[in-house]
Amino acid sequence: MRVKLGWHRRESAQSPLLRFLQRWLINTAAVMVAASVLPGIRYDSLVGLLVAGLVRGVLNALERPLLLLLSFPLVVLTLGLFTLVINALMLYFVGQVVKSFHVETFWAAFWGGLLISVVTLILNTLTGSGERRIDLRTPSARPGPPRDPPGSGPIIDV
């Protein structure tokens, strides 16, 4: 059995508000996981966590594309690893802007950004949300002429 792994863009029938709320909750859950696992990231209240998730989502939607464009040579030179630094800087910035959400060091932000990305990918895959989705598909039987069973082809004697 062969398994095909592929990325594809999925059109959603959900309303824009529902998609926004789902992305916000997934982002907030990922930030909560990072805050509970990593010692340098913490939040004071649930409201602070929700605001941090919202601010991080807005920054990802608006500022991240601009930062990736401006740092494109570094991203290419480091084979994409500089995007981890961009994620860390954005998370560190969220910790500076939201007073009840704290990111103590750059390295906490670095590992937090990495963990948040992985958790977000997993949650988007499980819920089927987001613009992209990973699908594992087995190839289906192709329509067309029937194939001969193995061993029924021409016989060659030597």
Secondary structure, 3 states (H helix, E strand, C coil): CCCEEEEEECCCCCCHHHHHHHHHHHHHHHHHHHHHHCCCEEECCHHHHHHHHHHHHHHHHHHHHHHHHHCHHHHHHCCCCHHHHHHHHHHHHHHHHCCCEEECCHHHHHHHHHHHHHHHHHHHHHHCCCCEEEEEECCCCCCCCCCCCCCCCCCCCC
